[in-house]
Amino acid sequence: MAKSSSSNDAVDPAHHGPGGADAPSGSVGNVNLGSGGAVSRGRKSRRVVPLRDHLDALYRDTIAVSEAARRWFDGPGRLWREELPPRPRLAASMEALGVTTRLLAVMNWLLRPDHNGEVTVLGPIDCPELPPLPADHPLLATDGGPIALASRKVLARAHQLAALNGETP
């Protein structure tokens, strides 16, 4: 007798996806690497994550931060900025422009033709790394603060990938 299919028969990706049931929930760092490799001769084999996977993860994260930035800076953030006195308004507006600039620079770098396909060497990214936001920056007390910080982290990841996988002279 054949078993009928129902919504209870759906495959749970947490148990059957990459890494299987042992995979940690959520992301680990920026890439979910799944479970560890097999043990042979008393040593664990290391899983080498291809550079393409790192670039794809950075692309997805950059898109996610970009979407969050658009939603906040074009919606509640705009209304919040309009209520600020001139100096904090300027600081918040400048950081909003900085978020956009950083995200566009990372996307431009990721979409370079020499970063297409199976990549072994990365070119440099043309956007300087920045110092942290001052602790008293008005944006940090809002929902825009984590977005501004995330844009800095995305840029830092791009710089790290370029430094670790760039051409050596």
Buried (B, 14 or more C-beta within 10 A) or exposed (E): EEEEEEEEEEEEEEEEEEBEEEBEEEEEEEBBBBEEEEEEEEEEEEEEEEBBEBBEBBBEBBBEBBEBBBEBBEEEBEEBBEEBEEEBBEBBBEBBEBBBEBBEBBBEBBEEEEBEEEBEEBBEBEBEEEEEBEEEBBBBEBBBBBBBBBBBEBBBBBBEBBEEBEEEE
